[in-house]
Every structure is written in structure tokens, then in C-alpha cells.
């Protein structure tokens, strides 16, 4: 039998055994951190760099990752007609698992190609895409044009904050 160990009925005592001594304050809980996802444009001019910088990712260009690369990828396209046409084949590639083993599609982000509402034909395509996969959208942000990337996330950018973990 070991010496110095407490034994016996202390587990059966009812009521408060003692008041714990005050110690140092508990450290603040860690907040959600930004995931450094690679953002890959599905076409030239997809608008990857700025939203990736704002949400804490990095622009990996049009390159796909290899087996030693990250396990998740965020694809990006613009909301114009040719941009939307690139989304379905890319999603099919992931659905058919014609990507490196273990690589997952985290989301397909659509970056606004102009301010305002989408024309009806593009809005219909977008609704079709949204029925297949979650598609967070990056709104048109006038402040980003001259390079002002600070400040809070613009209204409408919250859905993209979920996969990236950005909290500003």
C-alpha cells in the first residue's frame, strides 16, 4: 500500500469539503482563429486575392494542392456568366473524387463582379448552384477597390466567415 495517499471515505462526505483558495484568474478562452485555407480561383480574374487577405487565407492561384498540401480548399469564381460556368465542373471533380486523396472542398465562394443585383439569368444560375452546394458570396465592397481592407466585415460577408473562421 502506498503511503501519503488519501484513502477512504472522503468521497462519501456530504456538503462542502472546503472552499478552494483563490488562485490566478483563468486565462481568457481562445477565440476562433482564422483558418489559413488556400483559395484557388476557378478562372482568371476570379477575385481571390482581396477576399483571401480580408478573411485570412492565401491566394494559391489556379494551382491545386498536391498530396503534401492542405486538406481543404476554398474555390472562388466571379458572379458573371463565364465565372458561374466554371463552378459545376469543379464541384463535379470533387464529387467524383478526382482530386488528391484527402483533399476536401470546403466551399465555393462567389465574388461579386459588379455592384448591385445580379441580372435574372445569372440569379437563376446561382440558385441552381446553391441547390447543389453551399455558396457563400463576397459582396461588392467599394472600400476594397482603393485597398482599404481594414475595418469590420462588410454586410453580406458573414457566410464566408464561417468556413474561414474570420471574426472581424
Protein Blocks (a to p, Z undefined) as FASTA:
>chain_A
ZZhiaehjllmpgcjfbdcdddddddddddddddddddddfbehklmmmmmmmnopaceb
jbdcdfklcfbdcddddfbfklmmmmmmmmmmmmnopacehiacfbdcdddfbecjddfk
lmmmmmmmmmmpccddddddfklmnopagdjddehilmmmmmnopaZZ
